[in-house]
Amino acid sequence: MEKLNAQLAQAEEKLGDSELYDQSRKAELTACLQQQASAKSGLEEVRNGMAGSPGAA
């Protein structure tokens, strides 16, 4: 879970760079968006798994 949080934070930090939205960096922007989506999806799966585990509150 920590790894996913770190990946998400890294992607969101990159997405905060206004230069990333320049046309010449479109591939990098796409990769960052994919990394962000992947991390969010992974975190959601972990959270859903934890919610269904015994002893989870």
PyMOL commands that set and color helices and strands:
alter all, ss='L'
color gray80, all
select helices_A, chain A and resi 2-15+18-21+23-51
alter helices_A, ss='H'
color red, helices_A
deselect
rebuild
show_as cartoon
